[in-house]
Amino acid sequence: MNKVVTEKILAQTIITTTDYLAGFQYKNLFLQFFPHAEGYVNATKIGTGYNFKHVFNYTDHLGNIRLSYSDTNNNNAITTNEILEENHYYPFGLKHSGYNTNNSQPSYKYKFNGFELQDELGLNWYDYKARNYDPALGRWMNIDPLAETSRRYSPYTYCLNNPIYYIDPDGMQADDWKDKNGKTLNQDQLNNVKVYIFYNPKASGEDGGFGEQTMKQYADYEKKYGKGSVAISDAMTETDFAQDWGDISGTPNLISMNHHGTNQALHLDVDPDGNPETKDGEYIVSTNDGKTNGSGTQGTKISDLPETKGDISNTVLKLNTCNSNNPSSSTMTPGTTLAKGFSKDTDVGVVRGTNKKVNFDSNGNPQPQWYYGGGWQFFKDGTQLSTSQVRNLKPN
């Protein structure tokens, strides 16, 4: 790959060609540097040969190159005059001025997140592979081709507008599935996930969230399937839920939903603004008209959820919600139960629901109210499976 920059200064035209060859970087056909494990080797042209000098980079946990230095006098000690460049931390990547060590490595321009600064023509943008980033604005200068699938954020927003929490590895679409530490998982990581868990993150005292139970499940599944095998989503809006549903990747064994619900609605957030009169709740519903069968609030129909990126044809969806297949628990409107709806209107292999309420034990495991005649029920393509068919299911 190469880059050609043409500048016209007064009457003179200057053409600069940069070639990138597997880490070796050339300027107008002359080698400038090549990488090593802790930095790079600077190449200075002398006559018909080169003089090589090791330069070491100190990087922080975000991949920012904070300090570059070289033992120029070969005395095995580094003094301040051997520091080539320093970059103090700024969340959006703009370089501090006025007190940094002067730049003594003009050919090496890899800085914020380890990406190359494009300072030609005075633009000072970073090349993030998929897009160009302006640290002065904290915004992308072009939108992602998949912007329409990430409607909750501006297509120009960098790191979901939170660079202290997130990093962007390639300038591509953000993925909101996270691990237990809140770190966003990239596409390569999502392709290896075996268990996806949707959950209500509110604390137990705040309308009964399921954060504690979810973390216990996370630990159990990670122990079973290995590190990096579990992803969690705390989506509480229909838009967020739909996007995260569509982002399910790979060939997962299990999708789990730890939410409140009724026989025709998955409750993401019943009353976001605290005023029940506004009917602004967020729901995923199995009714024909897309409204909840209780309050009549408009929700998102299961049939309107996007197709998943991954193959879920052999995946079990566990609806750990109350009454997901209990037609008598609340008055039904035209449509089907939540469990049958997910089974009929998505590509998921098998759906597990229940005809009664669900309680969680001290280990975070959901249990239907068996003492009221409750039990797990399984569905495939909208039809309930028989006892013998359930026995033949692969355990998850």
C-alpha positions in Angstrom: 0.0 0.0 0.0 1.2 3.5 -0.7 0.1 7.1 -0.1 0.9 10.0 -2.4 0.7 13.6 -1.2 1.0 16.4 -3.7 1.7 19.9 -2.3 2.1 23.1 -4.2 4.2 25.7 -2.4 4.4 28.9 -4.4 5.5 27.8 -7.9 7.0 24.5 -6.7 5.1 21.2 -6.7 6.3 18.7 -4.0 5.3 15.0 -4.4 5.8 12.7 -1.4 5.2 9.0 -1.7 4.9 6.8 1.4 5.0 3.0 1.0 3.8 0.6 3.7 5.3 -2.9 3.4 4.4 -5.2 6.3 5.6 -2.7 8.9 8.5 -1.4 6.9 7.8 2.2 5.9 9.5 4.0 3.1 9.4 7.7 2.1 10.3 8.4 -1.6 11.7 4.9 -1.8 14.1 5.4 1.2 13.5 3.3 4.3 12.4 5.3 7.4 11.8 2.7 10.1 10.5 -0.8 10.8 8.9 -2.2 14.0 10.2 -4.3 16.8 8.4 -5.7 19.8 8.9 -2.6 22.0 8.9 0.2 19.4 10.7 0.6 16.2 14.1 0.8 14.5 14.8 4.2 13.0 16.7 4.1 9.7 18.9 7.1 8.6 20.3 7.1 5.1 24.1 7.6 5.0 25.7 7.4 1.6 24.8 4.0 0.1 23.8 2.5 3.4 21.8 3.1 6.5 22.4 3.8 10.2 20.0 2.0 12.4 18.9 3.0 15.9 16.5 1.3 18.3 13.7 3.5 19.6 11.5 2.3 22.5 7.8 3.3 23.0 6.1 3.5 26.4 2.4 2.8 25.8 -0.5 3.1 28.2 -3.4 0.7 28.6 -5.3 2.3 25.8 -2.5 1.8 23.3 -1.5 5.5 23.3 2.2 6.0 22.7 3.0 8.3 25.7 6.8 8.3 25.4 9.5 7.5 22.8 13.1 7.3 23.8 16.5 6.0 22.5 19.8 5.3 24.1 21.7 7.5 21.7 25.1 7.4 23.5 24.8 3.6 24.2 25.5 4.0 27.9 22.6 1.8 29.0 20.9 4.8 30.7 18.2 7.2 29.5 18.5 10.9 30.2 16.0 13.7 29.4 17.8 14.7 26.2 17.3 11.1 24.9 13.6 11.4 25.1 12.4 11.9 21.5 8.8 12.7 22.2 6.1 12.7 24.9 2.4 12.8 24.6 0.3 13.6 27.7 -3.0 11.9 28.0 -6.1 13.6 26.6 -9.2 11.5 26.2 -10.0 12.4 22.6 -6.4 12.3 21.5 -5.5 16.0 20.9 -1.8 16.6 21.6 -1.0 18.9 24.5 1.2 21.8 23.6 3.6 24.1 25.4 5.3 21.7 27.7 5.8 18.4 25.8 9.3 17.4 24.8 10.0 18.5 21.3 9.3 16.0 18.5 12.6 14.5 17.4 11.1 11.7 15.3 9.4 13.4 12.4 9.1 10.3 10.3 7.3 8.3 13.0 3.8 9.6 13.4 2.1 6.8 15.3 0.6 8.2 18.5 -3.1 8.1 19.7 -4.3 4.5 20.2 -1.1 3.6 18.2 -2.6 5.0 14.9 -0.8 7.1 12.4 -1.3 10.9 12.4 -2.0 12.3 8.9 -0.5 15.8 9.2 -0.3 16.4 5.5 -2.1 19.6 4.2 -2.6 20.6 7.9 -5.5 18.2 8.4 -4.0 16.4 11.5 -6.4 13.5 11.2 -5.7 9.9 12.4 -6.0 7.0 10.0 -8.2 4.4 11.8 -8.3 2.0 8.8 -12.0 2.3 8.2 -12.3 6.0 8.8 -10.5 9.3 9.5 -10.6 10.8 13.0 -10.1 14.4 14.0 -8.9 14.7 17.6 -9.6 18.4 17.7 -13.3 17.7 17.2 -13.5 14.3 18.8 -15.5 13.1 15.8 -15.1 10.9 12.7 -14.8 12.8 9.4 -16.7 10.1 7.6 -19.5 7.8 8.6 -19.4 4.0 8.9 -21.1 2.2 5.9 -23.2 0.3 8.5 -24.4 3.5 10.3 -28.0 2.7 9.6 -27.7 -0.4 11.9 -26.5 1.7 14.8 -29.3 4.3 15.0 -28.8 5.1 18.7 -25.6 7.0 18.1 -24.6 9.8 15.7 -22.5 8.2 12.8 -19.8 10.8 13.6 -19.5 10.0 17.3 -16.1 8.6 18.4 -16.0 5.8 20.9 -19.7 6.2 21.7 -18.7 9.7 23.0 -16.9 8.1 25.9 -13.2 7.6 25.1 -12.3 7.2 28.8 -14.3 4.0 28.9 -13.9 2.7 25.3 -11.3 2.4 22.6 -11.9 2.0 18.9 -9.7 -0.7 17.4 -10.4 0.0 13.7 -13.0 2.8 13.2 -15.7 0.3 12.4 -19.2 -0.1 13.8 -19.4 -0.2 17.6 -20.5 -3.4 19.3 -22.4 -3.1 22.5 -22.1 -6.6 23.8 -19.8 -6.5 26.8 -18.0 -8.7 29.2 -18.5 -8.8 33.0 -16.1 -5.9 33.4 -18.0 -3.6 31.0 -15.5 -3.9 28.2 -17.1 -3.8 24.8 -16.5 -6.9 22.7 -15.3 -6.5 19.1 -16.6 -8.6 16.2 -13.8 -11.2 16.4 -14.6 -11.7 20.1 -18.4 -11.9 19.5 -17.8 -14.6 16.9 -16.5 -16.9 19.7 -19.2 -16.2 22.2 -21.3 -19.2 23.3 -23.7 -17.5 25.7 -25.5 -14.2 25.2 -27.4 -12.8 28.2 -29.9 -9.9 28.0 -30.8 -8.5 31.4 -32.3 -5.6 33.3 -29.3 -3.9 35.1 -31.3 -2.1 37.7 -30.5 -2.9 41.3 -32.8 -5.4 43.1 -34.6 -2.5 45.0 -35.2 -0.6 41.8 -38.2 -2.4 40.2 -36.4 -5.7 40.6 -33.4 -5.7 38.3 -31.4 -8.9 37.7 -27.8 -7.7 37.8 -26.7 -9.9 40.7 -28.4 -13.0 39.2 -26.8 -12.3 35.8 -23.3 -12.0 37.1 -23.7 -15.4 38.9 -24.9 -16.9 35.6 -22.0 -15.3 33.8 -19.5 -17.0 36.2 -21.2 -20.4 35.8 -21.3 -20.2 32.0 -17.7 -18.9 31.7 -16.6 -21.8 33.9 -18.5 -24.2 31.6 -17.5 -22.8 28.2 -14.2 -20.9 29.0 -13.0 -17.4 29.2 -14.4 -15.1 26.5 -17.5 -17.3 26.0 -20.1 -15.0 27.6 -21.4 -11.6 26.5 -24.0 -9.5 28.3 -26.4 -6.7 27.1 -28.1 -4.3 29.5 -30.3 -2.9 26.7 -33.4 -1.1 28.2 -34.8 0.4 25.0 -36.4 -1.3 22.0 -33.8 0.2 19.7 -30.9 -1.0 21.8 -32.4 -4.4 22.2 -33.0 -4.8 18.5 -29.5 -3.7 17.6 -27.9 -6.1 20.1 -30.2 -8.9 19.0 -29.0 -8.3 15.4 -25.4 -8.3 16.6 -25.5 -11.8 18.0 -22.7 -13.5 16.1 -21.0 -16.9 15.7 -22.8 -20.1 16.6 -24.0 -19.6 20.2 -25.3 -22.4 22.4 -27.5 -20.2 24.4 -29.4 -16.9 24.6 -30.8 -16.0 28.0 -33.2 -13.2 28.9 -33.4 -12.0 32.5 -36.2 -9.6 32.5 -39.7 -9.1 33.9 -42.5 -9.9 31.5 -46.0 -11.1 30.8 -47.5 -13.7 28.5 -47.2 -11.3 25.5 -44.5 -8.8 26.5 -40.8 -8.7 27.5 -40.4 -5.7 29.8 -37.2 -3.8 29.1 -38.2 -0.6 31.0 -41.8 -0.2 32.1 -41.7 3.5 33.1 -38.6 5.3 31.9 -39.8 8.8 32.9 -41.4 7.8 36.2 -44.9 8.9 35.0 -47.2 6.0 34.3 -49.6 8.3 32.5 -47.2 8.8 29.6 -47.1 5.1 28.6 -43.5 5.5 27.4 -42.5 2.0 28.4 -40.1 -0.1 26.3 -41.3 -3.6 25.3 -40.8 -6.5 23.0 -44.2 -7.9 22.2 -45.8 -10.9 20.5 -49.2 -9.2 19.8 -50.3 -8.7 16.2 -50.8 -4.9 16.6 -47.4 -4.4 18.3 -49.0 -3.1 21.5 -48.8 -4.6 25.0 -51.9 -6.5 26.0 -51.9 -4.7 29.4 -51.5 -1.0 29.0 -51.8 -0.8 25.2 -48.3 0.8 25.0 -46.7 0.6 21.6 -43.7 -1.8 21.6 -41.6 -3.6 19.1 -42.9 -6.8 17.6 -40.7 -9.9 17.7 -41.3 -10.3 14.0 -39.7 -6.9 13.5 -36.4 -7.8 15.2 -33.5 -7.9 12.7 -31.9 -11.2 11.6 -28.9 -12.1 13.7 -25.4 -11.9 12.2 -24.7 -15.4 13.5 -26.3 -18.8 13.1 -28.9 -19.4 15.9 -30.7 -22.3 14.3 -29.2 -24.7 17.0 -29.4 -22.2 19.8 -31.7 -22.4 22.9 -33.4 -19.2 24.0 -34.2 -19.2 27.7 -36.9 -16.8 28.6 -36.4 -16.3 32.3 -39.5 -14.2 32.5 -42.8 -14.8 34.3 -45.7 -16.4 32.4 -44.1 -16.4 29.0 -46.4 -19.1 27.9 -49.4 -18.6 30.3 -52.4 -17.5 28.2 -54.5 -17.1 31.3 -52.2 -14.9 33.4 -53.2 -11.7 31.6 -55.9 -11.1 29.0 -54.6 -12.0 25.6 -55.0 -9.8 22.6 -54.7 -11.2 19.0 -51.3 -12.8 18.6 -49.5 -15.5 20.5 -47.6 -16.0 23.8 -44.1 -14.6 24.1 -42.5 -18.0 24.1 -44.3 -19.1 21.0 -43.6 -15.7 19.3 -39.9 -16.0 19.7 -40.1 -19.6 18.5 -42.2 -18.7 15.5 -40.9 -15.3 14.4 -37.1 -15.7 14.9 -34.5 -18.2 13.6 -33.7 -19.5 17.1 -33.6 -23.3 17.3 -35.6 -23.9 20.6 -37.3 -21.5 23.0 -37.8 -22.3 26.7 -40.6 -20.6 28.5 -42.9 -21.3 31.4 -46.6 -21.3 32.4 -46.0 -19.7 35.8 -43.9 -17.0 37.5 -40.1 -17.4 37.7 -38.0 -17.1 40.9 -34.2 -17.0 41.1 -32.4 -19.1 43.7 -29.4 -17.9 45.7 -27.0 -19.1 42.9 -28.8 -17.0 40.3 -30.6 -19.9 38.6 -34.2 -19.3 37.4 -36.9 -21.7 38.6 -40.6 -21.8 37.6 -43.1 -22.0 40.5 -43.4 -25.7 40.5 -45.5 -25.6 43.7 -48.2 -23.9 41.7 -47.9 -26.4 38.8 -45.3 -24.4 37.0 -42.6 -26.0 34.8 -40.4 -25.3 31.8 -42.0 -25.7 28.3 -40.1 -25.9 25.1 -41.0 -24.7 21.6 -39.7 -25.1 18.1 -41.1 -23.3 15.1 -44.1 -22.1 17.3 -45.1 -25.6 18.4 -44.6 -27.0 21.9 -42.3 -30.0 22.1 -43.4 -33.3 23.6 -41.7 -34.7 26.7 -39.8 -37.2 24.6 -38.6 -34.5 22.2 -37.4 -32.4 25.2 -35.4 -35.4 26.5 -33.5 -35.5 23.2 -32.5 -31.9 23.3 -28.8 -31.1 23.7 -28.3 -29.7 27.3 -27.2 -26.1 27.5 
